[in-house]
Amino acid sequence: MYPDDRKYSKDHEWVKLSGGEATIGITQYAQEQLGDVVYVELPEVGRAVKRGEIFGTIESVKAVSELFCPMSGEVTAVNADLSDYPEVVNSKPHDTWMITLKLGDPSEAEGLLDSAGYQASLG
Amino acid sequence: MGTSSDATDRFVRRHIGPRPADRDRMLEAVGAESLDVLIDQTIPKSIRLPRPLELPEGESEQTCVDRLRRIAAKNRCYRSYIGMGYYGCITPAVILRNVLENPSWYTPYTPYQAEIAQGRLEALLNFQTTVIDLTGMDVANASLLDEATAAAEAMAMLSRVSRGRGRRFLVSPHCFPQTRAVVAGRAEPLGFELDVADPSTATFSDDVFGVLLQYPDDSGAATDLTETIARAHAAGVLVAVATDLLALTVLKPPGEMGADVVVGNSQRFGVQPGYGGPHAAFLATRQAHIRQMPGRVIGASVDVHGAPAYRMALQTREQHIRREKATSNICTAQSLLANMAGFYAVYHGPQGLEAIGRRLHRLACVLERRLERFGCEQRNAEYFDTLRIGVGSLELAARVPDAAEAAHLNFRWFDDGDVGIALDETSTEADLDDIVAAFGKALGRDPVEAGDDAPGEEAFSDGVARQSAFLTHPVFQTHQSETEMMRYLKQLERRDIGLDTSMIPLGSCTMKLNPAAAMLPVTWPAIGDLHPFVPVDQAAGYAQIFAELESALCGITGLDAVSLQPNSGAQGELAGLMVIRAYHHHRGEDGRRVVLIPSSAHGTNPASAVMAGMQVVVVACDDAGNVDVDDLRAKAAEHGAALSALMITYPSTHGVFEEAIREICVTVHEHGGQVYMDGANMNAQVGLTSPAVIGADVCHLNLHKTFAVPHGGGGPGMGPIAVAAHLAPYLPRHPVAGPTMARGIPPVAAAPWGSASILTISYAYIRMLGADGLTDATRYAILTANYLKARLEPHFEVLYARPNGRVAHELIFDLRPFREATGIDEQDVAKRLIDYGFHAPTVSFPVPGTMMVEPTESEPLEELDRFCEALIAIRGEIQAIADGHADRQDNLLKNAPHTAAAVVSDTWSHPYSREAAAFPRPFVRAQKFWPSVGRIDNAYGDRHLICSCPPVEARGED
């Protein structure tokens, strides 16, 4: 259910690490809780974000959730498809990336959960 | 008791639903020997009023209406040419009779249950389209409270859009004075620096994020703003323009000049000035900024059958979802008046509106020419309907007011001696004669000298003339005969559930009777025709109504002074918090910036606190749903000298009279904070307890809840605040008219007494019921809620109650237990209730997954029992799913609401009968309400935003 090619945050984001870069999206659990996603607000390329900081929001019809950044870095890319097709977050959450970061401190990954750890945290 | 004629027709028996025998049956069901015993069990003894209310005795409808007629006769209806955003107009009789005077249009609630609100949703969409077309913008909302607060909202919006570029906001000196005052009052707590600067010469420096312009301006000048706007944009500054819809029928719209946001009010589209209101303001903007727009927005979507359906779109911007991060605190707006303005546009169509505009402009040109022959100088190089007349000398200017007074005319008096004259739709050639005669008398000139010929050209250049078409959608072409218009209004009305259909048990909305007698004065000329800025001696009738109403509200709240200015509950919250802020400021305690707000509070509370420049600290609720007193004490102590106020609703939004309320208020006061009470639940207080007794320093009252002003489909509302004596010096002032306390906070509304004309409704309600009747209403409100609890708690879990099981005037049923066993949630129950002919209770506030029920005192026992029958039947339908007798997906609830089209279709594939779907109980058969659409796809609507009238092909008629 939760692929082991990546790490997970307790705020229900997944993080794929590669070199000094991270690709970030939200998990199956998160999209289920949200319901039908209608809008995703993402930061501009070039913005610096700290771990734990809000980097965007994700809206369903009845709720707005903040997206908390799992690691610190600089935003290098933002998924532009999400403005026209926000629903892919629901249908393919683990294949839908939101932002990529150039990492400031790759060792922060140690604070993230692995697949089994995240699955267990969902209880 | 009253006179013998009154004794046979006391209004209280018309207002209260249950009859004496019904009351006894209900008391038996709840297990109380009498109403008094029930009240003793419900309201803590420590907060009971020691004495009955001291109010005049109740009177019959006839007596009250007669008295109001005599009071209204003290208003003097001069002809007013003051302008400044308020103009005489003609309400088409077909709209007056079928909309404003029609309970089918004024009793419904805000259209959250869209499937049973398609009529007024379409009407609001017409309004949005009217605004979009006339202003030349991309999207518009479904109304704001007035032009001045709309301008303030525009300022806040531009700040969000510009993402904190700077803190300075420029306001043109040519904006209406009340607009400038309200905007200044809203800017300060947000940390914006407001500068009044002439846009044509202003420097748009890096720290400026936006500018507000007025077009046509305060003098009536219609200057092309294209260059100014371009200059602002070149400097990275965003532009808001306040404008006039009628002017835009002949003048170039701000949207074509590059404006980013356009605001104004639609009052002159068939809604009387009403001595300040109500009327619908508007805000329009570009597509890119739609998510930053405040207020409700109606959008088009589809239902489960793929048919076009309207809904409230992008609700995630609003306070009920985003709370302190909302785009605005606005909740109740001005829907009824927006509908009227939209219908005015539908009825006249683009040709009719343009004809009104051109005729009006021509009259203004004639007047200019005639006055110029007296040697006057008209200052506006270009104008629409408003002239600014220079009389020649200050001595001559000083004579004009007397001449005007003698002729019963009101003009706009400028400080430099100039006279403003704003003509309007009602102006005739005879009116021009009277104006000319008055000026002639003042200037010692013979009116004959002025002549009476018609001018050749228009008084505005081609550059500023409107070239573009507007209102091209067929709806603005096809309802121009009265028969067509009447039928259109009726067809729309039939799609909506209002109080004229059935009970609307929305928790915290208090959907009680809006007495017809109380609605009569609103449409009297003596009440409706007055311009808000006429000299107060012309409004002696209103002054008496204000004084008596304020006195009654002081009596009811136990507090000492009232401001009638805030024109909604949320507006009252903001006003009350600003009053508290001013109080702390004057005591040298500016550091008090923290507002404690329970997690169960209505979304407007945190949203208002943010707008008042406060920091929101949430106080937890305990397992019983009450404010966690330990958490409150801890947070009050933690913030200590930084504590500004506590905002509390009482009884709580959970429907409980919390025992600890006095202790809570004392704790806040001990730390130097003030207590703000949200008056949404006053229907459980009046006559039995009061805000003063529980310890509040200030409260707002929702006149459109407890005090019988109709909900109008989402407004109008009124939210006056009552304050203790120590806060009275800080009540809002107004620059043009009305209260002028030296320490008063800036105005919170465009008009000094808010939407003054509808105050007559609450006035009449209070007078007709009197002290006894008002207290009885409260008792019955509590009885009906406890009755529903007794009948329904065997079937649904009640979420919160007092330890002895009593609830206040509302209660919450928990539907969450059904979710896991059956997949049914509160939305499914809400939609299935439509099949039974009922509007759902409040779903998902204050607790998600629940429904909050408030029957009110007006519902007869028969209706309460029908509602119970419906819910009990639905409970059975849910049980069938749990037991495996009904399918988890294809069932009566998931497929609700069932339309007539679905039920009569040749193909019926559901595992239950059509009869079970549409006529689930015998009583439904007798009074069936058919939803016009099936369940609406909300996600589709928010993903594919369409916020103006969709093309006719999309309506799916075949």
Interface residues (C-beta under 8 A of the other chain):
Chain A: G35 D36 V37 V38 Y39 E41 E59 S60 V61 K62 A63 V64 P86 E87
Chain B: R291 Q315 T316 I321 R322 K325 S844 N938 A939 G941 D942 R943
